[in-house]
Amino acid sequence: MNREHQILQRAIRNRLLSSETTAVGFMDLDGLAKSIDDLIAAFPDNFQHTFAVKANSLRHVLMKISHCGIGAEVASPGELTMAQSAGFDISKIIFDSPAKTLDDLRQCLKHSIAFNLDNEQELERVAELIEDYPSSEAVIGFRINPQIGSGAISSTSTATSTSKFGYPIGDEGNRERLIGYYLKYPWLTSIHTHAGSQGCPLELMAQGIGELVAVAEEINARKGEQQIIRLDIGGGLPVNFASPEVKPTFAEYADILRRNVPLLFTGKYTVKTEFGRAIAAKNGFMATRVEYTKLAGGRHIATTHAGAQIMTRTAFLPAAWPIRVEGFTPEGALKTEEKVQTDVAGPCCFAADLVAKDVLIPKLEPNDYVAIYDTGAYYFSNHFDYNSLPRIAVYGVSTKSGELSIELIRRAETLSEVVSNMS
């Protein structure tokens, strides 16, 4: 019996799942710690790692990540506040929003929070503001767009020629202008790219990071000294949603970078990473109760309580974000009988609200449970208020004194709270 099955059965015994349950999330905190250990072990000591808070911003999850010793990459004032609340050292936080306000920039400079510039207008703002913070130790650099092309999922490809992110290094004259900015402003000591994400081949990501290194080396050579001391290579390691296997691994990605961008591994630069999905996704899953079933056009349809409100990407882009599911009896036994073509539907009032479409699984019945795997990132932690459906409860799972422990880390939202939040 695998760990998810053990968790689900324990949750049923503890009545965390019952005939009244709609949907709950589980976060394997032991697995989360192991993923971070694997990340740290895959790279040499000049690499410093951060977790992309947008992937899972639950405070208890962030506290666990902070205790594991890595930093936080944040992309909004809310994420910054969450990271600080969870105990991340300010020196290990990177602020990456492409739409930083003047107040955001002031806060970063005042509190020496590292940040990456997205464009020339932001540079002009910082050049004016920084004079008011002469003692600031904020590490500042440009985010460049190496414009290397798209992966299989256009919406998560961040290095296309027209990407909204970063300074487009391949546009006419931009490379020389960027070098000029670094030569003019000695406080620009870092440079950043996030060359790919889910659906991007690792070789393409390595190509973008190679462009980053080439620009850094040229700037330092033109300066005559090492002005750029830190390379921020982003995250974006894709996750295998097709099976339980973790692939690619952090070690496999490190090997590809070692072959293609060996300078990263010499110790010449401090190298920052910003992994999110690859750390959290496979350490979380959901369980939802089947409310009704029916047959339509020869297709078995099981209506559950997990849909677009907690699986937004899968509901709106099912081809890009397919997800694995399994059926369980009300007692928690894995269903293994004859399989039928099934749509696992969510509760939202639009036709495309499907967790899984036309999948071959054992026939589901009312009050069965559906386990939805690999949802530890960008799913139950990233709620969508469609149909005013409430946030679901989330439980943290760990092993204590040899026993599986399941503790509430986010309670379910009440209907009165839904009304209050919309008022």
Buried (B, 14 or more C-beta within 10 A) or exposed (E): EEBBBEBBBBBBEEEBBEEEBBBBBBBBBBBBBEBBEBBBEBBEEBBBBBBBBBBBBBBBBBBBBBEBEBBBBBBBBEBBEBBBEBEBEBEBBBBBBBEBEEEBBBBBBBBBBBBBBBBEEBBEBBBEBBEEBEEBEBBBBBBBBBBBBBBEBEBBBBBBEEBEBBBBBEEEEBBEEBBEBBBEBEBBBBBBBBBBBBBBEBEBBBBBBBBBBBBBBBBBEEBEEBBBBBBBBBBBBBBEBEEEEBEBBBEBBBBBBBEBBEBBBEEBBBBBBBBBBBBBBBBBBBBBBBBEBEEEEEEBBBBBBBBBBBBBBBBBBBEBBBBBBBBBBBEBEBBEEEBBEBBBBBBBEEEBBBBBBEBEBBBBBEEBBBBBBBBBBBBBBBBBEBBEBBBBBBBBBBEEEEEBBBEEBBEBBEEEEBEEEEE
